[in-house]
Amino acid sequence: MHARLAFRALAAVALSALTASAVQAQASAQQAPQVSVTGVIYTQYQYSDAPIPAKSTFDMTRAYVNVLGRFSNGITTRLTTDVLPNGVGGNYVMRLKYAFAAWTPTGSSLTYKLGMIQTPFVDYEETLWDYRMQGTIAVDRYGAMTSSDAGFGVDGHWNGERVNAQFALVNGEGYANGIGDFRKDVEARVSFRLKPTDDNSRVGGLRATGYVGIGKVTTTGADRNRYLGQLSYRTTEYTIAGEYVSRKDAGVTGSIISAFGVYHFDRSKVALIGRVDIVDPDNNVASNNTTRIIGGASYQLSPNVRMLADIDRVKPSGGTAINQFLIQAQFVF
């Protein structure tokens, strides 16, 4: 009898231990991070009528590799490397573009980010324009803003993306120019959907968007301020948008005007794009602006590959226009 009782007791202890181990293993499996790797490659052929030796070239303009992590309790991470030509001997360099941790509390409309993060406006407009493969947007191309910087940020969205906003406190030098000094830049964007369309994304519908960036130049302490207003209308068929940017750098006030449009043919993989940028580095100097006109057509070869043929024409006031013919490709994996 005693032996049977002892055996039953040992069996109960063993079963309890096995059950506890199974529950613990299940909990550990539920908490295991989900890690994914994605990437984007931009490559092109260009012909230019500029008076340079490299009139006809094949280029790999950018390659991004993203490592994305998803953890329990609303925590995510992102690491993105940026591979680009360094302009010396046809070599390429790799640099860090994004490296941050983010936390979205359960049921919250806010996401908190710390590290090398997206700045509030560039990522938003690149999503709206959707043709980063052609080149950077106007504010990035002409040095008014950068797409990434080290600091702290908060992203928010409310009422089904009717309102979305971003705030960031960053070094101000951008991800390619070092950490700067003790001064920091404050940047904020807010976008209101004035009228819905069949595009319910954060950039869809008729939207009014504003951006403010306030900071100081490293070492000199001169003003580095940006003010932007944008009106956009986006459906699943077409996008039109226009913006005005006022920028102040070390006492010099300039401006950027940019307008662009995209039209997707119904039940077709073909789309037309157009863009005009007018850049004035100093509003107090007459006939000092540069006009850039971009026009072309794209074809969605597959969900992962898109091709674009376009003309990119740049003409300074009183100067000679430079024309580029481009065949560009975007590969997503």
C-alpha positions in Angstrom: 0.0 0.0 0.0 2.7 2.4 0.9 4.6 1.6 -2.3 1.5 2.4 -4.3 0.9 5.7 -2.5 4.6 6.6 -3.1 4.3 5.7 -6.8 1.1 7.8 -7.2 2.8 10.7 -5.4 5.8 10.5 -7.7 3.6 10.3 -10.8 1.6 13.3 -9.7 4.8 15.3 -9.1 6.2 14.3 -12.5 2.9 15.2 -14.3 2.9 18.5 -12.5 6.4 19.2 -13.5 5.7 18.3 -17.1 2.6 20.5 -17.2 4.5 23.4 -15.8 7.3 22.9 -18.3 4.8 22.8 -21.2 3.1 26.0 -20.0 6.5 27.7 -19.6 7.6 26.6 -23.0 4.3 27.8 -24.5 4.7 31.2 -22.8 8.3 31.5 -24.0 7.2 30.7 -27.6 4.5 33.4 -27.4 7.1 35.9 -26.3 9.7 35.0 -28.9 10.6 37.9 -31.1 9.4 37.9 -34.7 12.3 39.0 -37.0 12.0 39.7 -40.7 14.4 40.9 -43.4 13.3 43.1 -46.3 15.1 45.3 -48.8 14.8 47.7 -51.7 17.2 48.3 -54.6 17.2 51.3 -57.0 19.2 51.0 -60.2 19.2 53.0 -63.4 20.6 53.8 -66.8 21.0 57.5 -67.5 22.0 59.6 -70.5 22.9 63.3 -69.9 23.6 66.2 -72.2 25.7 67.9 -69.6 29.4 68.6 -70.6 30.8 65.7 -68.6 32.7 62.6 -69.6 30.1 60.2 -68.0 27.3 61.0 -70.3 26.0 57.5 -70.4 26.1 55.3 -67.3 24.6 52.4 -65.5 24.2 53.0 -61.8 23.1 51.4 -58.6 21.8 54.5 -56.8 20.6 53.0 -53.6 20.2 49.7 -51.7 18.5 49.4 -48.4 18.4 46.3 -46.1 15.8 46.3 -43.3 15.9 44.1 -40.2 12.6 44.4 -38.4 11.9 43.0 -35.0 8.5 42.6 -33.2 8.4 41.8 -29.5 5.7 41.4 -26.9 4.1 44.4 -25.1 4.0 46.5 -28.3 7.8 46.8 -28.7 9.3 46.9 -32.2 12.8 47.5 -33.6 14.2 48.6 -37.0 17.7 48.5 -38.4 18.3 49.8 -41.9 21.5 50.0 -43.8 22.0 52.3 -46.8 24.4 51.3 -49.6 25.3 54.1 -52.1 28.0 55.2 -54.5 30.8 57.2 -52.8 31.8 58.9 -56.0 35.4 57.7 -55.9 36.5 55.0 -58.3 33.1 53.4 -58.7 33.1 52.1 -55.1 30.2 51.9 -52.7 29.8 52.7 -49.0 27.5 51.4 -46.4 26.1 53.6 -43.7 23.4 53.4 -41.0 20.1 55.0 -41.9 17.6 53.8 -39.3 18.3 52.1 -35.9 15.6 52.5 -33.3 13.3 50.9 -30.9 9.6 51.8 -30.8 6.9 51.2 -28.2 3.2 51.4 -28.8 1.3 50.9 -25.5 -1.8 48.6 -25.7 -4.8 50.6 -27.0 -2.7 53.8 -27.5 -2.7 56.0 -30.6 0.9 57.0 -29.9 4.1 55.3 -30.8 7.3 56.4 -29.0 10.7 56.0 -30.8 14.3 56.4 -29.7 17.4 56.1 -31.8 18.1 57.0 -35.4 14.5 57.6 -36.5 12.4 58.9 -39.5 12.1 62.7 -39.5 8.5 63.9 -39.5 8.0 65.0 -43.1 10.3 63.2 -45.6 9.0 59.7 -45.0 5.4 61.0 -45.2 5.9 62.7 -48.6 7.8 59.8 -50.0 4.8 57.6 -49.2 2.5 60.2 -50.9 4.6 60.6 -54.0 5.5 56.9 -54.1 8.4 57.4 -56.6 11.5 57.5 -54.5 13.0 55.4 -57.3 13.2 58.5 -59.5 15.2 60.4 -56.8 14.7 62.2 -53.6 11.8 64.6 -53.0 12.5 68.4 -53.3 13.1 69.2 -49.7 15.6 66.4 -49.4 17.3 66.9 -52.7 18.0 70.6 -52.0 19.1 70.2 -48.5 16.1 71.7 -46.6 15.4 68.4 -44.7 16.9 65.0 -44.2 15.0 61.7 -44.0 16.6 60.4 -40.8 18.2 61.8 -37.7 19.2 60.6 -34.2 16.9 61.6 -31.4 13.5 60.9 -29.8 10.1 61.0 -31.6 6.4 60.4 -31.1 4.1 59.3 -33.9 0.3 59.5 -33.5 -2.9 58.8 -35.5 -6.5 59.3 -34.6 -10.0 58.5 -36.0 -8.9 56.1 -38.7 -6.0 58.3 -39.9 -8.2 61.3 -40.2 -5.5 63.0 -38.3 -1.9 61.9 -38.1 1.1 63.6 -36.7 4.8 63.2 -35.8 7.1 65.0 -33.4 10.8 64.7 -33.1 13.6 66.1 -31.0 16.8 65.4 -32.9 20.5 66.4 -33.3 19.5 68.3 -36.5 22.5 67.3 -38.6 20.9 64.3 -40.3 22.1 60.7 -40.4 25.0 61.4 -42.8 26.5 64.5 -41.0 27.5 63.5 -37.5 25.9 64.4 -34.2 26.5 68.2 -34.2 26.8 70.0 -30.9 24.7 70.5 -27.7 21.9 72.2 -29.7 18.9 70.2 -30.8 16.2 70.7 -33.5 12.5 70.5 -32.9 10.5 69.1 -35.8 6.7 68.5 -36.1 4.2 67.6 -38.8 0.4 67.3 -38.6 -1.9 66.2 -41.4 -5.7 66.5 -41.5 -7.9 64.6 -43.9 -10.5 67.2 -45.0 -12.4 64.8 -47.3 -12.2 61.0 -47.6 -11.6 59.0 -50.8 -11.2 55.3 -51.6 -7.7 55.5 -50.2 -7.9 55.2 -46.4 -4.1 55.3 -45.8 -2.3 57.9 -43.8 -1.7 59.9 -47.0 -5.1 59.3 -48.6 -8.0 61.7 -49.2 -8.0 65.5 -49.5 -5.4 66.5 -46.9 -3.9 69.7 -45.5 -0.4 69.2 -44.0 1.8 71.5 -42.1 5.4 71.1 -40.9 7.7 73.2 -38.7 11.4 72.7 -38.0 13.3 74.9 -35.6 17.0 74.6 -34.9 20.5 76.1 -34.8 23.4 75.4 -37.1 26.3 73.6 -35.4 29.1 75.7 -34.0 27.7 79.1 -35.3 24.3 78.9 -33.6 22.7 80.6 -36.7 19.0 79.9 -37.4 18.0 76.7 -39.2 14.3 77.0 -39.6 11.8 75.4 -42.0 8.0 76.1 -42.5 6.0 74.1 -44.9 2.4 73.9 -46.1 1.0 71.2 -48.3 -2.3 70.4 -49.9 -2.8 67.0 -51.4 -5.5 64.8 -52.9 -5.0 61.0 -53.3 -7.2 58.2 -54.5 -6.3 54.7 -55.6 -6.4 56.1 -59.2 -4.4 59.4 -59.0 -2.4 61.7 -56.7 -2.0 65.5 -56.9 -0.1 67.6 -54.4 1.5 71.0 -54.0 3.6 72.6 -51.3 5.5 75.7 -50.3 8.6 75.7 -48.1 10.2 78.6 -46.5 13.8 77.9 -45.2 16.1 80.1 -43.2 19.8 79.3 -43.0 22.2 81.7 -41.2 20.2 84.8 -42.0 19.4 83.8 -45.6 15.8 83.1 -46.4 15.0 80.9 -49.4 12.0 78.9 -50.7 11.0 75.7 -52.4 7.8 75.2 -54.4 7.1 71.7 -55.4 4.0 70.2 -57.2 3.6 66.6 -58.4 1.0 64.2 -59.8 0.6 60.5 -60.5 -2.1 58.9 -62.6 -2.7 55.1 -62.7 -4.6 53.9 -65.7 -7.7 51.9 -64.8 -7.0 48.1 -64.8 -3.5 48.7 -66.1 0.0 48.4 -64.7 0.9 51.7 -66.4 1.1 55.0 -64.6 2.2 58.5 -65.6 4.1 60.8 -63.3 5.0 64.5 -63.4 6.8 66.9 -61.0 7.9 70.5 -61.0 10.4 72.0 -58.4 11.2 75.7 -58.2 14.1 76.4 -55.8 15.1 79.9 -54.7 18.2 79.8 -52.4 17.8 83.5 -51.5 14.5 85.4 -51.9 16.4 88.7 -51.8 18.4 88.0 -55.0 16.5 88.4 -58.3 16.6 85.7 -61.0 18.3 83.3 -58.7 16.0 80.3 -58.9 16.4 76.8 -60.5 13.5 74.9 -62.1 13.4 71.2 -62.3 10.8 69.3 -64.4 10.3 65.6 -64.2 8.0 63.6 -66.4 7.7 59.9 -67.3 5.8 56.6 -67.3 6.1 53.6 -65.1 5.2 49.9 -65.5 4.6 47.5 -62.6 6.3 44.4 -64.0 5.4 42.4 -60.9 4.5 43.1 -57.3 8.2 43.3 -56.6 9.6 45.1 -59.7 8.6 48.5 -61.1 10.2 50.2 -64.1 10.2 53.9 -64.9 11.3 55.8 -68.0 11.5 59.6 -67.4 13.0 62.9 -68.5 14.7 65.0 -65.7 15.3 68.6 -66.9 17.1 71.2 -64.7 17.4 74.9 -65.7 18.9 77.7 -63.6 17.7 81.2 -64.3 19.8 82.7 -67.0 21.7 79.4 -67.4 21.8 76.4 -69.6 19.4 73.6 -69.1 20.7 70.1 -68.4 18.6 67.2 -69.5 18.7 63.6 -68.4 17.0 60.6 -69.9 16.6 57.8 -67.3 15.4 54.2 -67.3 15.0 53.3 -63.6 14.1 50.2 -61.7 12.9 49.4 -58.2 13.3 45.9 -56.8 11.6 45.0 -53.5 12.4 41.8 -51.6 
